[in-house]
């Protein structure tokens, strides 16, 4: 029950910032976890990201980060470097991000 109220807290903060303007959904139950994770990483602050890590396994958050944010390349460059260093304990964020981006590009080509 506590997890649901914390998910609601993140969802409501995102709603307050109009981050679900293109979605027609009545509540947090309708939001897939990967969308909630992605939007929290992109738009909310450190306290909310810390809450995210209490709600979901780090492995799941990292997978969403890699699949949705890292593949954007330089568009989220500073954010990705910060997340890599702060939350995923990556020692050399710049080279890691370039490697992950290259791997993604090889897979789609």
C-alpha positions in Angstrom: 0.0 0.0 0.0 2.9 2.4 0.8 4.4 1.8 -2.7 1.1 2.8 -4.3 0.9 6.0 -2.3 4.5 6.8 -3.3 3.7 6.1 -7.0 0.7 8.4 -6.6 3.0 11.1 -5.2 5.3 10.9 -8.3 2.3 10.7 -10.7 0.7 13.8 -9.1 4.0 15.8 -9.2 4.2 14.9 -12.9 0.6 15.9 -13.4 1.1 19.2 -11.7 3.9 19.9 -14.2 1.6 18.9 -17.1 3.9 16.0 -18.1 1.0 13.8 -19.1 -0.8 16.4 -21.3 -0.9 13.9 -24.3 -2.3 11.0 -22.2 -5.9 10.3 -21.5 -5.7 8.4 -18.2 -7.6 8.7 -15.0 -4.8 7.6 -12.6 -1.4 6.2 -11.9 -2.7 2.6 -12.4 -3.0 3.4 -16.1 0.7 4.6 -16.4 3.2 1.9 -17.3 6.1 1.7 -15.0 8.6 2.5 -17.7 6.8 5.8 -18.6 6.6 6.8 -14.9 10.4 6.0 -14.5 11.3 7.9 -17.7 9.3 11.0 -16.9 10.5 11.1 -13.3 14.2 10.9 -14.5 13.5 13.6 -17.0 11.4 16.1 -15.2 11.5 15.7 -11.4 14.1 16.5 -8.8 16.6 14.5 -6.9 14.3 13.7 -4.0 11.8 12.3 -6.5 14.5 10.2 -8.2 15.5 8.9 -4.8 11.9 7.9 -4.2 11.9 6.2 -7.6 14.8 4.0 -6.5 12.8 3.0 -3.4 9.9 2.0 -5.6 11.6 0.1 -8.3 14.7 -2.1 -8.6 17.8 -0.2 -9.8 18.1 -2.7 -12.6 14.7 -1.7 -14.0 15.4 2.0 -13.7 18.8 1.6 -15.4 17.2 -0.4 -18.3 14.6 2.4 -18.9 17.4 5.0 -18.7 19.5 3.1 -21.2 16.6 2.4 -23.6 14.9 5.8 -23.5 17.4 8.5 -22.4 20.9 7.4 -23.3 19.9 6.5 -26.8 19.0 10.2 -27.3 22.7 11.0 -27.4 23.7 14.6 -26.6 20.1 15.8 -26.3 20.2 14.6 -22.6 23.9 14.7 -22.3 24.4 16.5 -19.0 21.5 14.7 -17.4 22.8 11.3 -18.5 26.3 12.0 -17.2 24.8 13.0 -13.9 22.6 10.0 -13.6 25.4 7.7 -14.7 27.7 9.1 -12.0 25.2 9.7 -9.2 22.8 6.7 -9.4 24.5 4.0 -11.5 28.0 4.3 -10.1 29.6 4.5 -13.5 33.2 5.7 -13.2 33.7 7.2 -16.6 30.3 8.4 -17.7 31.3 10.0 -21.0 32.9 6.9 -22.4 30.2 4.7 -21.1 27.4 6.8 -22.7 29.2 6.9 -26.0 29.6 3.1 -25.9 26.0 2.5 -25.1 24.9 4.9 -27.8 27.1 3.2 -30.3 25.8 -0.2 -29.3 22.2 1.0 -29.8 23.0 2.5 -33.2 24.6 -0.8 -34.3 21.5 -2.7 -33.2 19.1 -0.6 -35.2 21.2 -0.5 -38.4 
